[in-house]
């Protein structure tokens, strides 16, 4: 199988996200955490999804514009753009990647870890694992600080609204940034 094919990306993404999901489930079982506590339904589900999606749109557009319009962040645009172009991702691919990441990662980071560690230690770990705290590239590191603030905002959405808010925030944010970068990359002249 070609390592640059979309099917290999789907396999890698699914394996990674299922591993994250399994880790979250294991932590819930070990900690004997009831589903009601994991969901943290502070507000009604419709409100959580709406508020999370709204925040995801706003922050997604802002961060998408930041990486596509501010030359300082061009290394970040390059990283995201490479993913989109290397695998020739279609719109449905972007939805799949964004949705699986949002569900699995928010279950682990918000539903399990944030409950034990708090918002900011969980957010630092989240950004570390996503590779944005790069000692090799200060521009990527600077974007990591932006992403840390965003991760904190997702953490607060979980705390004050519920898990569905965090998932919809994360999903829409990822999707919007991927779409903005894909569209921007597609408009660039070939080298």
Backbone as CSV, one residue per row, in Angstrom:
resi,resn,N_x,N_y,N_z,CA_x,CA_y,CA_z,C_x,C_y,C_z
1,UNK,0.851,-1.182,0.000,0.000,0.000,0.000,0.886,1.232,0.000
2,UNK,0.573,2.181,-0.842,1.325,3.422,-0.945,1.138,4.236,0.335
3,UNK,2.271,4.588,0.959,2.174,5.326,2.220,1.595,6.730,2.035
4,UNK,1.521,7.198,0.800,0.941,8.511,0.526,-0.516,8.438,0.074
5,UNK,-1.107,7.250,0.123,-2.488,7.112,-0.343,-3.476,7.536,0.742
6,UNK,-4.672,7.943,0.319,-5.708,8.321,1.273,-6.109,7.133,2.127
7,UNK,-6.121,5.930,1.546,-6.525,4.770,2.353,-5.524,4.528,3.482
8,UNK,-4.232,4.749,3.240,-3.265,4.580,4.331,-3.468,5.666,5.391
9,UNK,-3.833,6.879,4.965,-4.130,7.936,5.921,-5.338,7.553,6.774
10,UNK,-6.374,7.015,6.135,-7.562,6.573,6.877,-7.198,5.495,7.894
11,UNK,-6.377,4.551,7.504,-5.975,3.472,8.414,-5.179,4.038,9.584
12,UNK,-4.208,4.918,9.292,-3.404,5.520,10.360,-4.263,6.371,11.285
13,UNK,-5.127,7.196,10.710,-5.985,8.058,11.506,-6.924,7.234,12.384
14,UNK,-7.551,6.245,11.794,-8.499,5.420,12.541,-7.797,4.655,13.660
15,UNK,-6.632,4.095,13.373,-5.881,3.358,14.400,-5.485,4.287,15.549
16,UNK,-4.989,5.460,15.217,-4.594,6.416,16.252,-5.785,6.843,17.094
17,UNK,-6.863,7.227,16.439,-8.030,7.713,17.183,-8.701,6.590,17.991
18,UNK,-8.709,5.363,17.458,-9.250,4.239,18.248,-8.378,3.964,19.467
19,UNK,-7.063,4.126,19.315,-6.162,3.982,20.459,-6.448,5.023,21.526
20,UNK,-6.665,6.254,21.094,-7.012,7.329,22.031,-8.351,7.033,22.704
21,UNK,-9.317,6.581,21.902,-10.636,6.236,22.433,-10.524,5.109,23.465
22,UNK,-9.736,4.074,23.147,-9.550,2.947,24.075,-8.897,3.421,25.373
23,UNK,-7.940,4.334,25.252,-7.305,4.888,26.452,-8.307,5.624,27.324
24,UNK,-9.169,6.389,26.694,-10.196,7.115,27.444,-11.140,6.146,28.141
25,UNK,-11.600,5.139,27.402,-12.519,4.153,27.987,-11.854,3.430,29.160
26,UNK,-10.587,3.071,28.991,-9.856,2.406,30.077,-9.790,3.298,31.322
27,UNK,-9.515,4.569,31.120,-9.462,5.490,32.257,-10.822,5.623,32.921
28,UNK,-11.896,5.619,32.129,-13.237,5.706,32.701,-13.554,4.465,33.520
29,UNK,-13.184,3.296,33.010,-13.465,2.037,33.713,-12.643,1.947,34.991
30,UNK,-11.349,2.246,34.880,-10.470,2.195,36.054,-10.953,3.164,37.125
31,UNK,-11.323,4.359,36.692,-11.783,5.377,37.632,-13.237,5.236,38.019
32,UNK,-13.922,4.266,37.429,-15.345,4.040,37.700,-16.141,5.342,37.565
33,UNK,-15.919,6.013,36.446,-16.586,7.297,36.193,-17.875,7.039,35.414
34,UNK,-19.013,7.421,35.961,-20.271,7.236,35.232,-20.361,8.156,34.015
35,UNK,-21.061,7.706,33.008,-21.191,8.453,31.753,-21.737,9.861,31.991
36,UNK,-22.627,10.020,32.936,-23.183,11.353,33.216,-22.084,12.335,33.613
37,UNK,-21.088,11.863,34.343,-19.978,12.741,34.736,-19.086,13.050,33.546
38,UNK,-18.899,12.080,32.665,-18.059,12.280,31.480,-18.703,13.320,30.571
39,UNK,-19.992,13.185,30.345,-20.707,14.115,29.467,-20.750,15.521,30.061
40,UNK,-20.777,15.606,31.391,-20.765,16.900,32.064,-21.819,17.829,31.468
41,UNK,-23.041,17.347,31.377,-24.124,18.104,30.746,-24.574,19.271,31.615
42,UNK,-23.789,20.339,31.588,-24.132,21.538,32.337,-25.286,22.269,31.645
43,UNK,-25.253,22.285,30.330,-26.290,22.937,29.521,-26.953,21.891,28.618
44,UNK,-28.127,22.193,28.073,-28.792,21.243,27.166,-27.917,20.943,25.941
45,UNK,-28.072,19.747,25.401,-27.235,19.305,24.283,-27.302,20.253,23.089
46,UNK,-28.502,20.709,22.733,-28.636,21.602,21.586,-27.839,22.887,21.792
47,UNK,-27.822,23.382,23.029,-27.070,24.596,23.331,-25.569,24.327,23.263
48,UNK,-25.153,23.175,23.791,-23.731,22.816,23.741,-23.226,22.755,22.306
49,UNK,-23.964,22.029,21.464,-23.547,21.858,20.071,-23.526,23.208,19.354
50,UNK,-24.549,24.010,19.577,-24.624,25.328,18.929,-23.487,26.238,19.381
51,UNK,-23.268,26.320,20.672,-22.205,27.191,21.203,-20.831,26.699,20.760
52,UNK,-20.612,25.389,20.821,-19.334,24.827,20.388,-19.082,25.063,18.915
53,UNK,-20.108,24.851,18.094,-19.967,25.068,16.650,-19.702,26.541,16.349
54,UNK,-20.414,27.421,17.031,-20.195,28.852,16.831,-18.772,29.264,17.180
55,UNK,-18.292,28.788,18.313,-16.913,29.096,18.724,-15.917,28.479,17.737
56,UNK,-16.198,27.263,17.269,-15.320,26.607,16.301,-15.221,27.380,15.000
57,UNK,-16.357,27.932,14.551,-16.352,28.739,13.321,-15.495,29.993,13.510
58,UNK,-15.744,30.713,14.596,-15.013,31.963,14.842,-13.515,31.704,14.964
59,UNK,-13.132,30.786,15.854,-11.707,30.510,16.069,-11.074,29.831,14.859
60,UNK,-11.844,29.019,14.147,-11.332,28.370,12.944,-11.000,29.377,11.860
61,UNK,-11.891,30.342,11.657,-11.630,31.387,10.664,-10.426,32.225,11.096
62,UNK,-10.380,32.619,12.368,-9.262,33.430,12.852,-7.926,32.704,12.688
63,UNK,-7.858,31.451,13.128,-6.600,30.710,13.015,-6.284,30.347,11.570
64,UNK,-7.307,30.050,10.787,-7.090,29.774,9.366,-6.508,30.986,8.660
65,UNK,-7.033,32.154,8.958,-6.508,33.392,8.367,-5.109,33.678,8.895
66,UNK,-4.880,33.402,10.159,-3.561,33.628,10.748,-2.486,32.838,10.004
67,UNK,-2.740,31.556,9.755,-1.709,30.731,9.103,-1.637,30.949,7.594
68,UNK,-2.690,31.455,6.975,-2.640,31.657,5.522,-2.286,33.084,5.131
69,UNK,-2.516,34.053,5.999,-2.298,35.460,5.640,-1.094,36.106,6.331
70,UNK,-0.642,35.540,7.442,0.491,36.119,8.171,1.732,35.289,7.853
71,UNK,2.668,35.877,7.138,3.863,35.148,6.685,4.645,34.500,7.819
72,UNK,4.607,35.099,9.002,5.321,34.548,10.146,4.918,33.095,10.407
73,UNK,3.643,32.786,10.173,3.136,31.439,10.450,3.154,30.524,9.223
74,UNK,3.908,30.886,8.205,3.964,30.053,6.991,4.435,28.619,7.251
75,UNK,5.315,28.357,8.241,5.663,26.950,8.496,4.459,26.100,8.936
76,UNK,3.540,26.725,9.665,2.333,26.008,10.103,1.445,25.734,8.896
77,UNK,1.303,26.747,8.042,0.530,26.549,6.810,1.155,25.423,5.988
78,UNK,2.474,25.382,5.947,3.169,24.325,5.208,2.870,22.946,5.755
79,UNK,2.854,22.819,7.095,2.559,21.516,7.723,1.139,21.052,7.399
80,UNK,0.186,21.954,7.558,-1.216,21.602,7.296,-1.434,21.402,5.803
81,UNK,-0.868,22.293,5.007,-1.011,22.201,3.555,-0.420,20.918,3.002
82,UNK,0.694,20.478,3.580,1.315,19.230,3.131,0.385,18.040,3.368
83,UNK,-0.278,18.022,4.506,-1.234,16.946,4.792,-2.341,16.934,3.750
84,UNK,-2.880,18.109,3.463,-3.996,18.221,2.518,-3.570,17.828,1.107
85,UNK,-2.396,18.297,0.668,-1.974,18.037,-0.713,-1.353,16.652,-0.881
86,UNK,-0.574,16.212,0.086,0.094,14.903,-0.013,-0.916,13.779,-0.216
87,UNK,-2.036,13.879,0.481,-3.059,12.839,0.407,-4.218,13.213,-0.509
88,UNK,-4.121,14.345,-1.205,-5.196,14.817,-2.092,-6.556,14.736,-1.400
89,UNK,-6.634,15.332,-0.224,-7.838,15.213,0.591,-9.029,15.935,-0.030
90,UNK,-10.144,15.253,-0.005,-11.425,15.782,-0.474,-12.195,16.322,0.733
91,UNK,-13.303,16.978,0.493,-14.101,17.547,1.582,-14.536,16.485,2.585
92,UNK,-14.979,15.329,2.091,-15.425,14.282,3.016,-14.266,13.730,3.842
93,UNK,-13.039,13.764,3.314,-11.872,13.354,4.094,-11.647,14.323,5.252
94,UNK,-11.791,15.608,4.964,-11.602,16.621,6.001,-12.641,16.459,7.110
95,UNK,-13.874,16.147,6.727,-14.932,15.919,7.717,-14.595,14.688,8.569
96,UNK,-14.194,13.598,7.938,-13.868,12.368,8.660,-12.719,12.590,9.649
97,UNK,-11.645,13.191,9.180,-10.475,13.429,10.043,-10.847,14.343,11.207
98,UNK,-11.563,15.417,10.924,-11.948,16.374,11.964,-12.899,15.754,12.981
99,UNK,-13.862,14.978,12.509,-14.849,14.385,13.405,-14.245,13.301,14.294
100,UNK,-13.434,12.417,13.720,-12.826,11.364,14.551,-11.883,11.963,15.580
101,UNK,-11.114,12.979,15.179,-10.209,13.635,16.128,-11.006,14.287,17.258
102,UNK,-12.052,15.002,16.908,-12.835,15.713,17.918,-13.460,14.754,18.928
103,UNK,-14.097,13.702,18.457,-14.771,12.775,19.371,-13.776,12.058,20.266
104,UNK,-12.779,11.437,19.664,-11.845,10.616,20.438,-10.956,11.453,21.348
105,UNK,-10.425,12.542,20.835,-9.528,13.367,21.637,-10.250,14.078,22.767
106,UNK,-11.447,14.554,22.526,-12.169,15.240,23.598,-12.640,14.265,24.678
107,UNK,-12.982,13.051,24.294,-13.301,12.047,25.320,-12.117,11.828,26.249
108,UNK,-10.926,11.707,25.665,-9.733,11.477,26.489,-9.325,12.742,27.244
109,UNK,-9.113,13.819,26.517,-8.534,15.002,27.144,-9.503,15.739,28.053
110,UNK,-10.752,15.844,27.661,-11.716,16.554,28.520,-12.421,15.592,29.468
111,UNK,-12.988,14.518,28.902,-13.765,13.588,29.718,-12.952,12.863,30.772
112,UNK,-11.682,12.579,30.489,-10.858,11.826,31.448,-9.789,12.708,32.097
113,UNK,-8.869,13.222,31.297,-7.700,13.911,31.866,-8.040,15.241,32.519
114,UNK,-8.862,16.047,31.871,-9.186,17.348,32.459,-9.888,17.193,33.798
115,UNK,-10.684,16.167,33.930,-11.382,15.936,35.202,-10.391,15.696,36.331
116,UNK,-9.248,15.077,35.996,-8.244,14.755,37.013,-7.193,15.857,37.169
117,UNK,-6.787,16.471,36.067,-5.647,17.400,36.088,-6.019,18.865,36.029
118,UNK,-7.197,19.180,35.515,-7.568,20.577,35.323,-7.371,21.007,33.871
119,UNK,-7.830,22.202,33.573,-7.830,22.698,32.194,-6.424,22.904,31.645
120,UNK,-5.583,23.647,32.348,-4.305,24.052,31.761,-3.283,22.932,31.654
121,UNK,-3.098,22.068,32.654,-2.170,20.941,32.443,-2.627,20.029,31.291
122,UNK,-3.932,19.820,31.181,-4.471,19.012,30.081,-4.214,19.687,28.745
123,UNK,-4.398,20.995,28.686,-4.177,21.738,27.448,-2.708,21.715,27.036
124,UNK,-1.802,21.834,28.003,-0.371,21.759,27.694,-0.034,20.391,27.101
125,UNK,-0.528,19.327,27.720,-0.282,17.979,27.193,-0.867,17.831,25.788
126,UNK,-2.062,18.336,25.594,-2.728,18.268,24.293,-1.856,18.903,23.206
127,UNK,-1.337,20.094,23.475,-0.522,20.812,22.486,0.840,20.134,22.313
128,UNK,1.413,19.625,23.387,2.672,18.875,23.279,2.511,17.682,22.345
129,UNK,1.445,16.929,22.528,1.221,15.735,21.715,0.893,16.071,20.263
130,UNK,0.397,17.257,20.018,0.126,17.685,18.638,1.361,18.275,17.965
131,UNK,2.447,18.412,18.707,3.716,18.837,18.131,3.879,20.328,17.917
132,UNK,3.042,21.131,18.546,3.145,22.575,18.339,4.191,23.247,19.228
133,UNK,4.641,22.586,20.270,5.717,23.150,21.082,7.031,22.624,20.525
134,UNK,7.433,23.209,19.410,8.614,22.757,18.665,9.832,23.579,19.052
135,UNK,10.865,22.911,19.523,12.108,23.608,19.841,12.909,23.885,18.578
136,UNK,12.558,23.224,17.482,13.275,23.400,16.221,12.767,24.592,15.420
137,UNK,11.562,25.051,15.691,10.995,26.133,14.884,10.193,27.072,15.786
138,UNK,10.756,28.247,16.037,10.102,29.188,16.951,8.768,29.698,16.396
139,UNK,8.594,29.655,15.080,7.331,30.098,14.495,6.223,29.088,14.794
140,UNK,6.552,27.819,14.710,5.583,26.779,15.078,5.311,26.866,16.578
141,UNK,6.354,27.138,17.367,6.193,27.296,18.817,5.258,28.463,19.126
142,UNK,5.399,29.573,18.393,4.513,30.722,18.603,3.063,30.338,18.303
143,UNK,2.860,29.557,17.238,1.506,29.096,16.936,1.026,28.138,18.031
144,UNK,1.954,27.407,18.624,1.607,26.528,19.743,1.014,27.295,20.909
145,UNK,1.503,28.500,21.141,0.942,29.341,22.206,-0.499,29.732,21.858
146,UNK,-0.734,30.052,20.592,-2.101,30.347,20.141,-2.984,29.116,20.354
147,UNK,-2.460,27.952,19.972,-3.229,26.715,20.116,-3.447,26.350,21.587
148,UNK,-2.504,26.703,22.456,-2.685,26.469,23.889,-3.880,27.276,24.395
149,UNK,-3.971,28.540,23.971,-5.126,29.360,24.363,-6.419,28.749,23.830
150,UNK,-6.385,28.268,22.588,-7.558,27.639,21.997,-7.935,26.372,22.772
151,UNK,-6.948,25.559,23.115,-7.211,24.339,23.872,-7.809,24.680,25.244
152,UNK,-7.310,25.752,25.844,-7.907,26.209,27.105,-9.359,26.604,26.917
153,UNK,-9.655,27.288,25.800,-11.043,27.679,25.514,-11.928,26.441,25.351
154,UNK,-11.405,25.410,24.694,-12.173,24.167,24.560,-12.378,23.537,25.944
155,UNK,-11.342,23.615,26.771,-11.458,23.095,28.141,-12.535,23.809,28.937
156,UNK,-12.588,25.126,28.809,-13.631,25.882,29.501,-15.010,25.571,28.934
157,UNK,-15.089,25.321,27.626,-16.391,24.962,27.052,-16.875,23.639,27.636
158,UNK,-15.940,22.709,27.873,-16.318,21.443,28.513,-16.791,21.694,29.948
159,UNK,-16.026,22.482,30.685,-16.326,22.711,32.091,-17.663,23.417,32.295
160,UNK,-17.937,24.429,31.469,-19.124,25.249,31.701,-20.331,24.897,30.840
161,UNK,-20.109,24.093,29.790,-21.227,23.716,28.922,-21.432,22.209,28.861
162,UNK,-20.343,21.451,28.620,-20.442,20.001,28.546,-19.594,19.431,27.421
163,UNK,-19.545,18.107,27.342,-18.698,17.407,26.380,-19.104,17.682,24.937
164,UNK,-20.399,17.769,24.666,-20.834,18.024,23.295,-20.333,19.382,22.796
165,UNK,-20.234,20.353,23.690,-19.694,21.670,23.315,-18.231,21.538,22.916
166,UNK,-17.456,20.804,23.710,-16.028,20.624,23.411,-15.838,19.882,22.091
167,UNK,-16.631,18.840,21.879,-16.513,18.061,20.638,-16.888,18.901,19.427
168,UNK,-18.011,19.630,19.493,-18.420,20.426,18.331,-17.444,21.582,18.092
169,UNK,-16.926,22.195,19.144,-15.917,23.253,19.032,-14.696,22.700,18.286
170,UNK,-14.160,21.582,18.763,-12.967,20.964,18.175,-13.221,20.547,16.731
171,UNK,-14.338,19.887,16.476,-14.669,19.413,15.129,-14.752,20.561,14.129
172,UNK,-15.538,21.567,14.455,-15.730,22.679,13.523,-14.439,23.472,13.372
173,UNK,-13.700,23.668,14.453,-12.418,24.378,14.358,-11.485,23.667,13.381
174,UNK,-11.260,22.374,13.595,-10.371,21.618,12.712,-10.843,21.681,11.268
175,UNK,-12.131,21.478,11.060,-12.688,21.467,9.716,-12.492,22.816,9.018
176,UNK,-12.788,23.896,9.718,-12.650,25.228,9.120,-11.186,25.515,8.790
177,UNK,-10.270,25.228,9.707,-8.844,25.483,9.436,-8.378,24.651,8.245
178,UNK,-8.752,23.389,8.195,-8.358,22.549,7.064,-8.911,23.085,5.739
179,UNK,-10.154,23.534,5.746,-10.763,24.073,4.529,-10.072,25.371,4.103
180,UNK,-9.814,26.261,5.053,-9.159,27.530,4.732,-7.762,27.272,4.154
181,UNK,-7.003,26.388,4.794,-5.651,26.096,4.302,-5.714,25.380,2.958
182,UNK,-6.649,24.437,2.796,-6.775,23.736,1.518,-7.088,24.721,0.396
183,UNK,-8.039,25.610,0.628,-8.409,26.593,-0.391,-7.257,27.537,-0.698
184,UNK,-6.528,27.925,0.316,-5.390,28.826,0.133,-4.267,28.120,-0.641
185,UNK,-4.021,26.871,-0.305,-2.972,26.093,-0.970,-3.337,25.846,-2.424
186,UNK,-4.612,25.605,-2.695,-5.057,25.346,-4.058,-4.890,26.560,-4.964
187,UNK,-4.929,27.770,-4.382,-4.822,28.996,-5.161,-3.372,29.375,-5.465
188,UNK,-2.408,28.716,-4.798,-1.003,29.049,-5.014,-0.511,28.509,-6.344
189,UNK,0.340,29.273,-7.032,0.892,28.760,-8.291,1.852,27.609,-8.043
190,UNK,1.893,26.678,-8.957,2.797,25.525,-8.825,4.245,26.003,-8.934
191,UNK,5.109,25.354,-8.162,6.519,25.764,-8.145,7.269,25.272,-9.348
